[in-house]
Amino acid sequence: MSLVCTVFKECVRAIRDGELIEREGLRDKEFHFQNWFKERLRQIGDNFDEPGRNTYPDFRLVHHAEGYELKGLSYPGREADYDCNSQVPRGVHNGRQVFYVFGRYPSNPDGNRYPVLDLVVCHGSFLNADNTYVHKNKSFRGFGSYGDILIRDRKMYVAPTPFALAEGTAHRRTLILPADVHADPDLQEIAVLTRKESERMVVAYKFDLRTNELSAMFVDNPNAGHTHVFKAYRVGDDPLESVTLRERSREIVEQKHDR
């Protein structure tokens, strides 16, 4: 059985009890939220592998086939999308179910201890339903006047956050799971969210070194129109107003990213 409901409830408990994020200093721009979440796993008592520089997902449970990828976001600040750092979001990786933990915290705290303002824990398939794509970095040599400069194609992905995808997640604590995953009975279902696959999909791209133009190749998506159904949950005594998918969420993300 999955531990995600237990993990979510422990996160909610910690937020309510005022257990703060603690950063080591102003240079700690990455690990402070990870450390806060690590303490939640320790409170649950399940074994996990420590995060490494290039591990995915960040936390991998030992006795359960699942992992947690952490995304801390400063607020106010960039919240519509996030950099995936060479690993496209997905719901399954190496046989593990992958859950994403998005937590927002003050962008200008008055010290090195500050609260988690809101939280979304979601299954990776809510962000991207395709588990078949295999990320690889490639390179070739031959660039430059003498033909001995190497070019690396190191991909970076930028994906929308649940705060951009779903209205009603801001300033709340929400769990989003595939509809066929059974949540704990003490969690309250607040919404059904249906995402539909796009008509076209990208299968290739090219970059012209002479003009600095990047172009993508699209094909018809064989799963066009296929729906993926999710349910949103909250702890029973949290505010239970519904969550809805935003209309034109793609345009919203694109506009904010291009600023």
Number of C-alpha atoms within 10 A of each C-alpha: 7 13 16 22 20 15 18 22 20 18 25 21 14 19 18 11 9 11 16 16 18 17 19 11 11 8 8 12 11 13 16 18 24 20 14 18 22 15 15 21 19 11 13 12 9 13 14 17 12 11 16 10 6 10 13 16 21 19 24 22 17 12 10 15 17 24 25 24 20 20 19 20 24 16 15 11 11 13 20 21 20 16 13 14 12 15 19 20 25 21 23 20 18 10 9 16 21 27 26 26 23 22 23 23 21 15 13 10 11 8 10 14 14 18 18 24 17 19 25 24 26 26 25 26 23 24 19 16 18 13 15 9 9 8 11 10 9 10 9 11 11 11 12 10 7 7 9 11 12 12 13 11 11 12 14 12 12 16 17 20 21 27 21 20 23 16 15 19 21 17 13 16 24 27 25 24 24 21 15 9 10 12 21 14 9 13 17 17 19 19 18 18 20 16 18 13 16 14 14 14 16 11 11 10 10 10 11 9 9 6 7 8 9 10 11 11 11 13 11 12 15 12 13 13 12 14 14 15 16 20 21 25 24 24 20 13 9 13 11 17 12 15 19 17 18 15 11 10 17 14 10 16 19 13 11 12 15 6 5
